Amino acid sequence: DNVCIVGDLNAVDYFSNVKNKKKRKILPRSFFNMTQELNLIDQWRRINLGEKEFTFYSNPHKSWSRLDLAWMNAELGNQLETIEIMPNVWADHNPLKII
């Protein structure tokens, strides 16, 4: 079965690029246990290895984070043509474009 988890997870993963590392909320170990059990991969990171882009800006903390994530199993992820962080139009998060 294919599994896809996409959304604002409101925390960063261990490998995420965070510009302000003073106080960061990290996804719980149980989340990473689940990703291992289901063989899920952070598909944006896989496709954009080494890139530094962010989906959320915290004005009070003056920090950028990538909180909006797309985790998929390899079979589903290998069907992706692209996954991009789009410009912010009206919200405090940038949307993901997944094709």
C-alpha positions, 0 to 999 in steps of 0.5 A: 500500500502507498502511504502519503502524509502531507501537511503542516507538521508544526515542527522540524525534522532533525535534518531540517535547515532552520535559520534560527536554532535558538528554540526549535520544536523537533518532531517526536521520536514516535513520528520517526518510528512511524516513518521507519515502520512505513518506510516513509521518506521526506520527498522534498528533501530527497528531490532537493538534497542540499537545497535551503528553502523554507515554508514558514516565517515566524515574525516573533522569532525572526526565523524561517523553517520548513514545517510543511512536509511531504512524507511518502513511501519510495514507490509513491515518491518515485512517481513524483515529477517534482515537489516545489515550495511555492511563493507565499500568497496570503498565508503564513505558510508557503504551499507545496506543489507536488506533481 
